[in-house]
């Protein structure tokens, strides 16, 4: 089944070889400066020797959708050998890379190494090339490789080095510690050293890194078209799913004056356009504003799915939503790409056995993802698996386990990345192989559901039932997603699971006469957006004269409590009968 990879888009860049001449162990050799822009990608296969995509002195080419086939053909042509010149393969590429030059907009330099075992034969191959500086033993060799990773700069940029390892058949006993240390030494940080337990996890890691590298090379320009505002009118463009502009945590705000949006502030997002953006004619009574390199505060893409426009006239204090603003018609997103460099270094040793075919498949998907393609995932398909999900919530790192398909995990990651309360969202396949063992790894879970509980503070009130409901186009209550009948008693219920989305908090009001009894809205703003993986309390309070209905956000399902009131309606007891009732 085809799956859409996050941040995927089409790259249109020219085909070019980067001519980085000179031997890999000759640091004084100078490569040719290139002026073309794009994703420069190279591939190295290693076993008892090394093979390079292109040639020894011509390793990088700008990857485009039209030349993906040349990469996959090279990957498919790789064959297994009987040694593992792991250190040499990485060292060789480091020495080569430091002499190459790329366009001035170079944004990142990356090396991704995959191995299933230990180093064998690197010192011998190194000596054959006349380099004897640190070939005394494997320990000093890999230490020097790590020093290079940490210190080499390519046009002022540090190298991002990743190492993904799966223990081969020959890794046991004391060799396990050496294998694990290899991953750390061949990485630019401990977080980039990744030990996995099966080839499905290798494939998932490859795609995760590729999607991340692709998105980091993107530059997104956002153009917003609106009718010309009044002079000195405030404009706010919100990107989170809010019903009140004041509640937004991700927005652009400015004042329209003298043909420009001025005094611009960015909350939860940023742009290179700065504090003033001049208007551009958009035809008729409409104008447009362009925001260059528009991202969230972490440099990631901002979803425009829930984008809304709000305005405030001079002298006013509340925001008014432009109900005619339609994101699909009012915004234009242009994606450009900065230059990036990626070298994929693949273990081709015979110890891989039948897994070598899976290594090739994972590498092919890696290349396709870098090129912006939607790729098949034959290892995972669309079957549910157990995933280890990690994210940071208000400074606390949390790990949870989820039984879901990859498609569902991608969507959950997108939703959480759009929420400023969450950061560093990632996931990978776990070792659990069935739903029962996955659930046993943690309590709770990570899904497209929210949780809600009901609270009634006093006995003998006329609020008989509290519920979360759904209504049809005519405002008829058609379904209750969760409800609790308090009768005349007070209390607090346990949490109920409900689908995330916009739902209506309602109550059943039991009047003195039957004709006044029925289902009523509990909030002035009838709908409330219940966010995935968050928990809420819908409560009825009483201060003696007024009843107060509130929705309180209690935090994340899998995070410490962070309670705050997010919606409220207050009504005098004498006016209970005037609560707005659903149409019948």
C-alpha positions in Angstrom: 0.0 0.0 0.0 1.3 3.5 -0.8 2.0 5.7 2.2 2.5 9.4 2.3 5.7 10.3 4.0 5.8 13.5 6.2 7.2 16.5 4.5 7.2 14.7 1.1 7.1 17.0 -2.0 8.7 17.1 -5.4 12.2 18.6 -5.9 13.0 20.2 -9.2 16.8 20.6 -9.3 19.4 20.2 -12.0 21.4 17.1 -12.6 25.1 17.6 -11.7 28.1 15.7 -10.5 30.2 17.3 -7.8 33.7 16.7 -8.9 35.6 16.3 -5.7 38.9 15.2 -7.0 41.7 13.6 -5.0 42.2 10.5 -3.0 40.2 10.0 0.2 43.3 9.9 2.3 44.9 13.0 0.9 43.5 15.9 2.9 45.4 18.5 0.8 43.4 17.5 -2.4 41.0 20.2 -3.5 37.5 19.5 -4.9 35.8 21.6 -7.5 33.4 24.3 -6.3 29.8 23.8 -7.6 27.1 26.4 -8.0 24.1 24.2 -8.5 21.5 23.8 -5.7 19.9 20.6 -4.5 20.2 17.5 -2.5 23.7 16.0 -3.1 23.6 12.3 -2.3 26.3 9.6 -2.3 26.2 5.9 -1.5 29.1 3.7 -0.2 28.9 -0.1 0.1 31.5 -1.9 2.2 32.5 -5.4 3.0 36.1 -6.5 2.2 36.5 -3.4 0.0 34.4 -0.3 -0.7 32.2 0.6 -3.7 31.1 4.1 -4.5 28.1 5.4 -6.3 29.6 7.2 -9.3 33.3 6.7 -8.8 36.2 7.0 -6.3 36.6 10.7 -7.3 33.0 11.5 -8.3 30.8 10.4 -5.4 28.0 12.9 -5.1 25.2 13.8 -7.6 22.2 16.1 -7.1 19.3 13.7 -6.5 16.2 14.4 -8.6 13.0 12.4 -9.2 14.3 11.6 -12.7 17.5 10.0 -11.6 16.3 8.0 -8.6 16.6 4.9 -10.8 20.4 5.3 -11.1 20.7 5.2 -7.3 18.4 2.2 -6.9 20.3 0.4 -9.6 23.5 0.9 -7.8 22.1 -0.3 -4.5 20.6 -3.4 -6.2 24.0 -4.2 -7.8 25.8 -4.3 -4.4 27.0 -7.8 -3.4 28.2 -9.3 -0.1 31.8 -9.8 0.9 33.6 -11.7 3.7 35.0 -8.8 5.8 33.7 -5.5 7.4 35.9 -2.5 6.7 33.6 -0.4 8.8 36.1 2.2 10.1 37.8 2.6 6.8 34.6 3.2 4.9 33.6 6.0 7.3 37.1 7.5 7.5 37.6 7.4 3.7 34.4 9.4 3.2 35.3 11.9 5.9 38.6 12.6 4.3 37.0 12.9 0.9 34.2 15.1 2.1 36.3 17.7 3.8 37.9 18.7 0.5 34.6 19.1 -1.4 32.8 22.4 -1.9 29.1 23.1 -2.4 26.9 26.0 -3.1 26.8 28.9 -0.6 23.3 27.9 0.6 24.5 24.6 2.1 22.2 23.8 5.0 23.4 20.5 6.4 26.1 17.8 5.9 25.1 14.3 6.9 26.6 10.8 7.0 24.4 7.8 7.8 26.1 4.4 8.5 24.4 1.1 8.8 26.3 -2.0 10.1 25.4 -5.4 11.6 28.7 -6.1 13.3 32.3 -5.3 14.1 35.2 -3.9 12.2 37.4 -6.3 10.3 40.1 -5.4 7.8 40.1 -1.6 8.0 43.7 -1.3 9.1 45.0 -3.5 6.4 43.1 -1.6 3.7 44.3 1.7 5.2 47.9 0.6 5.0 47.5 -0.4 1.4 46.6 3.2 0.8 49.8 4.4 2.5 48.2 5.8 5.7 49.9 4.6 8.9 49.1 7.4 11.3 46.6 5.7 13.5 46.5 2.1 12.4 48.1 0.5 15.5 44.8 -1.0 16.7 41.1 -0.8 16.2 40.5 1.3 19.4 42.8 4.1 18.3 41.5 3.9 14.7 37.8 4.4 15.7 38.8 7.1 18.2 40.5 9.1 15.4 37.4 8.6 13.2 35.3 10.0 16.0 37.7 13.0 16.3 37.2 13.7 12.6 33.4 13.5 12.9 33.5 16.0 15.7 36.0 18.5 14.2 35.7 18.5 10.4 33.8 21.4 9.1 32.3 21.6 5.5 32.0 25.3 4.6 31.7 26.1 8.3 29.0 23.4 9.0 29.5 20.5 11.4 28.8 17.0 10.2 25.7 15.2 11.4 26.7 11.6 11.7 24.2 8.8 12.4 25.0 5.1 13.1 22.3 2.5 12.9 23.3 -1.0 14.1 21.7 -4.4 14.4 23.7 -7.2 16.1 24.8 -9.8 13.7 25.4 -13.5 14.4 29.0 -12.9 15.3 28.3 -10.2 18.0 28.2 -11.9 21.4 29.9 -11.8 24.7 32.5 -9.0 25.1 31.9 -8.1 21.4 28.5 -6.6 22.3 30.1 -3.7 24.2 32.5 -3.1 21.2 29.5 -3.2 18.8 27.6 -0.6 20.9 30.7 1.6 21.3 31.2 1.5 17.5 27.7 3.1 17.1 28.6 5.9 19.5 32.0 6.5 18.0 30.6 6.7 14.5 27.9 9.2 15.5 28.1 13.0 16.1 26.0 12.5 19.3 24.8 9.7 21.5 21.2 10.4 20.3 22.4 9.6 16.8 23.7 6.2 17.8 20.7 3.8 17.3 20.7 0.1 18.1 17.7 -1.7 16.6 16.5 -5.3 16.9 15.2 -6.2 13.4 15.2 -5.1 9.8 11.8 -3.5 10.0 13.2 -1.1 12.6 16.2 -0.4 10.3 13.7 0.5 7.5 11.8 2.8 9.9 14.9 4.6 11.0 16.1 5.1 7.5 12.8 6.7 6.5 12.6 8.8 9.7 16.1 10.2 9.0 15.4 10.7 5.3 12.2 12.6 6.0 13.9 14.8 8.6 16.8 15.6 6.2 14.4 16.4 3.4 12.3 18.7 5.6 15.4 20.5 6.9 16.4 21.3 3.3 13.0 22.9 2.6 12.2 26.6 2.6 8.5 27.3 2.7 7.0 30.6 1.6 3.5 31.4 2.7 1.3 33.8 0.8 -2.0 34.9 2.4 -4.7 36.7 0.3 -7.5 38.7 2.0 -9.8 41.6 1.1 -8.1 45.0 1.8 -8.5 45.8 5.5 -9.4 49.2 7.0 -6.5 51.5 7.8 -4.9 50.7 11.2 -7.0 47.5 11.5 -5.3 44.6 13.4 -5.0 41.3 11.6 -4.3 37.9 13.2 -3.8 34.7 11.3 -4.1 31.6 13.6 -2.8 28.2 12.6 -4.0 26.0 15.6 -7.6 24.8 15.9 -9.1 27.5 18.1 -12.5 29.0 18.4 -11.1 32.2 20.0 -8.2 34.1 18.5 -7.0 35.1 22.0 -6.5 31.4 22.8 -4.2 30.7 19.9 -0.6 29.7 20.5 0.5 29.8 16.9 -0.3 33.0 14.9 1.0 35.9 12.9 -0.3 39.3 14.0 0.1 42.8 12.5 -1.5 46.2 11.9 -2.5 47.1 8.3 -1.1 50.6 7.6 0.2 52.5 4.6 -0.1 49.5 2.3 1.7 47.0 4.5 1.2 44.7 7.4 3.3 46.4 10.1 4.4 45.8 13.7 4.3 42.1 13.0 4.7 39.6 15.8 5.1 35.8 15.4 3.9 33.5 18.2 4.7 29.8 17.9 6.1 30.4 14.4 8.7 32.5 12.6 9.6 34.0 9.2 12.5 35.8 7.5 10.1 38.5 6.4 10.5 40.4 9.7 8.2 43.0 11.2 6.8 44.6 8.1 5.5 42.9 4.9 4.3 45.1 2.0 1.0 44.3 0.3 0.9 42.9 -3.2 -2.1 43.4 -5.6 -4.2 40.2 -5.8 -6.9 41.3 -8.2 -10.2 43.2 -7.4 -10.5 44.3 -3.8 -8.0 41.7 -2.6 -4.3 42.0 -1.5 -1.8 39.5 -0.5 1.2 39.2 1.9 4.1 36.9 1.4 6.0 35.4 4.4 9.5 34.0 3.4 10.8 30.8 5.0 7.7 30.4 7.3 8.2 27.6 9.9 7.4 26.8 13.5 9.9 27.8 16.3 11.8 24.5 15.7 12.1 25.2 12.0 9.5 22.6 11.0 6.6 23.0 8.6 3.4 24.6 10.0 0.1 23.0 9.1 -2.4 25.4 7.5 -5.4 23.0 7.8 -7.0 25.0 10.6 -5.8 28.4 9.5 -8.2 31.3 10.2 -8.2 35.1 9.8 -9.3 37.4 12.6 -9.5 41.2 12.6 -10.0 44.0 15.2 -11.0 47.6 14.3 -9.2 50.5 16.0 -10.7 51.1 19.4 -12.1 47.5 19.7 -10.8 44.9 22.2 -12.1 41.6 20.8 -11.3 39.6 17.7 -13.8 39.0 15.0 -13.4 35.9 12.7 -13.6 36.3 9.0 -16.0 33.5 8.3 -15.4 33.8 4.5 -11.7 33.1 4.8 -11.1 29.7 3.3 -7.5 28.3 3.6 -7.7 26.3 0.4 -8.5 29.4 -1.6 -6.8 32.1 0.4 -3.3 30.7 0.9 -0.5 29.7 -1.4 2.5 27.6 -0.2 5.7 27.5 -2.3 8.4 25.1 -1.3 12.0 25.7 -2.2 15.1 23.6 -1.3 18.4 24.6 0.0 21.5 22.6 -0.7 22.2 19.6 1.6 24.8 16.7 1.5 24.0 13.1 2.4 26.2 10.1 2.3 24.7 6.7 3.0 27.3 4.1 4.0 25.9 0.5 3.8 27.3 -2.7 5.4 27.4 -5.4 2.7 29.1 -8.2 4.8 28.1 -11.8 4.3 27.0 -12.0 8.0 23.8 -10.3 6.9 22.6 -13.4 5.1 19.0 -13.2 3.9 18.7 -9.7 5.5 20.9 -8.2 2.8 17.8 -8.0 0.5 16.0 -6.0 3.2 19.0 -3.7 3.6 18.7 -2.9 -0.1 15.0 -2.3 0.2 15.5 0.0 3.1 18.2 1.9 1.3 16.0 2.2 -1.8 13.2 3.7 0.3 15.7 6.1 1.9 16.7 7.4 -1.6 13.0 7.7 -2.7 12.1 9.6 0.5 15.0 12.0 0.0 13.7 12.6 -3.6 10.3 13.5 -2.3 8.6 10.3 -3.4 5.8 8.4 -1.7 7.2 4.9 -1.1 6.0 1.4 -0.4 6.9 -0.1 2.9 7.0 -3.9 2.3 8.4 -4.6 5.7 5.5 -3.0 7.6 2.7 -2.8 5.1 -0.3 -1.3 6.7 -0.6 -3.9 9.5 -0.6 -2.8 13.1 2.6 -3.1 15.1 3.8 -2.1 18.5 5.6 1.3 18.4 7.7 3.1 20.9 6.7 6.7 20.9 8.8 9.4 22.6 8.1 13.1 23.0 8.8 16.1 25.3 5.9 17.6 27.2 6.6 20.8 29.2 10.2 19.9 29.6 9.6 16.2 30.5 10.5 13.4 28.1 7.9 10.7 28.0 7.9 7.3 26.4 4.8 5.3 25.6 3.9 2.2 23.5 1.2 2.1 20.9 -0.4 -0.7 18.9 -1.1 1.0 15.5 -0.3 1.1 11.8 2.5 3.3 10.6 0.0 5.5 8.8 -1.7 6.2 12.1 1.6 6.9 13.8 2.6 9.4 11.1 -0.8 11.2 11.5 -0.4 11.2 15.3 3.1 12.6 15.0 1.8 15.4 12.7 -0.9 16.3 15.2 1.4 16.4 18.1 4.1 18.4 16.2 1.4 21.0 15.5 0.8 21.4 19.2 3.3 23.8 20.9 3.0 21.8 24.2 4.8 18.9 22.5 8.3 18.7 21.0 10.9 16.1 19.9 8.1 13.8 18.7 9.5 10.5 17.3 8.6 6.9 17.1 10.1 3.5 16.2 9.1 -0.1 16.1 9.4 -1.8 19.5 10.3 -5.4 20.2 6.8 -6.4 21.3 5.1 -8.5 18.5 1.5 -8.6 19.6 -1.1 -6.2 21.0 -1.2 -7.8 24.5 2.6 -7.5 25.1 2.5 -3.9 23.6 -0.2 -2.9 26.1 1.8 -4.5 28.9 4.7 -2.1 28.2 2.7 0.9 29.5 -0.6 2.1 30.9 -2.6 4.3 28.7 -1.4 4.8 25.1 -1.1 7.3 22.3 -4.0 7.4 19.9 -6.5 9.7 18.1 -8.7 9.8 21.2 -9.2 12.3 24.0 -10.5 11.6 27.5 -13.2 13.5 29.5 -14.7 13.1 32.9 -17.8 14.7 34.5 -17.9 16.6 37.8 -20.9 17.9 39.7 -20.1 19.9 42.9 -23.4 20.0 44.8 -26.4 17.8 45.6 -30.0 18.5 44.6 -29.3 20.7 41.5 -31.4 20.3 38.5 -28.5 19.3 36.3 -29.5 15.6 36.0 -27.2 14.3 33.3 -23.9 15.7 31.9 -22.7 14.5 28.5 -20.5 15.1 25.4 -22.7 15.0 22.3 -22.8 15.3 18.6 -25.5 17.2 16.7 -26.6 17.2 13.1 -27.0 20.2 10.7 -30.3 21.1 12.3 -28.8 21.1 15.8 -30.6 17.9 16.8 -28.7 15.9 19.3 -28.0 12.7 17.4 -25.5 10.9 19.6 -23.9 11.1 23.1 -20.2 10.1 23.1 -20.0 9.9 26.9 -22.5 10.7 29.6 -23.1 10.3 33.3 -26.4 10.5 35.2 -25.9 12.2 38.5 -29.6 12.6 39.4 -29.7 14.7 42.5 -26.2 13.6 43.7 -22.8 15.2 43.3 -19.6 13.5 42.3 -16.7 13.1 40.0 -16.5 10.3 37.4 -13.6 8.4 35.9 -12.3 9.4 32.5 -14.2 8.3 29.4 -12.5 7.9 26.0 -14.0 9.9 23.2 -12.9 10.6 19.6 -10.8 13.7 19.2 -12.6 16.6 17.4 -15.3 19.2 17.8 -18.0 18.1 20.1 -20.8 19.8 22.2 -20.8 19.7 26.0 -24.5 19.3 27.0 -26.6 18.7 30.1 -30.0 17.3 30.8 -31.9 19.9 32.9 -34.7 18.4 35.0 -37.2 21.2 35.5 -40.1 21.4 38.0 -42.4 20.8 35.1 -41.8 18.2 32.4 -42.3 20.6 29.6 -39.2 22.6 30.6 -37.0 19.5 30.9 -34.7 18.5 28.1 -31.1 18.7 26.6 -29.4 22.1 26.7 -26.1 23.6 25.7 -23.5 24.0 28.5 -21.4 26.7 26.8 -22.0 30.0 24.9 -19.6 28.7 22.3 -21.5 25.4 21.8 -18.7 23.4 20.3 -15.4 22.7 21.9 -12.4 21.1 20.1 -11.2 18.1 22.2 -7.6 17.5 21.2 -6.0 14.0 20.8 -4.1 12.5 23.7 -5.4 15.2 26.1 -7.8 14.8 29.0 -10.5 17.2 30.2 -13.0 17.7 33.0 -16.5 19.0 32.2 -17.9 20.3 35.5 -20.9 22.0 37.0 -20.0 24.4 39.9 -22.2 26.4 42.3 -21.4 29.5 44.2 -24.8 29.9 45.8 -26.4 32.1 43.2 -24.9 31.0 39.9 -24.2 27.7 38.2 -21.0 27.6 36.3 -20.2 25.1 33.5 -16.5 24.8 32.7 -14.2 22.7 30.5 -10.9 22.2 32.1 -7.8 20.9 30.3 -6.2 18.5 32.7 -3.1 17.9 30.6 -1.9 15.0 28.4 -3.1 11.5 28.9 0.5 10.4 29.4 1.9 13.5 31.1 1.7 15.3 34.5 -1.4 17.3 35.2 -1.5 20.8 33.8 -5.0 22.0 34.6 -6.4 25.2 33.2 -10.0 26.4 32.4 -10.4 26.6 28.6 -14.2 27.2 28.3 -16.8 28.6 30.7 -20.5 29.6 30.9 -22.1 31.2 34.0 -25.8 31.5 34.6 -28.0 32.7 37.5 -30.1 30.0 39.0 -33.3 32.0 38.4 -32.5 31.8 34.6 -31.9 28.0 34.4 -35.0 27.6 32.4 -33.7 30.0 29.8 -30.8 27.8 28.8 -30.8 27.4 25.0 -32.3 24.1 24.2 -31.5 21.9 21.2 -34.0 21.9 18.4 -36.4 19.0 18.4 
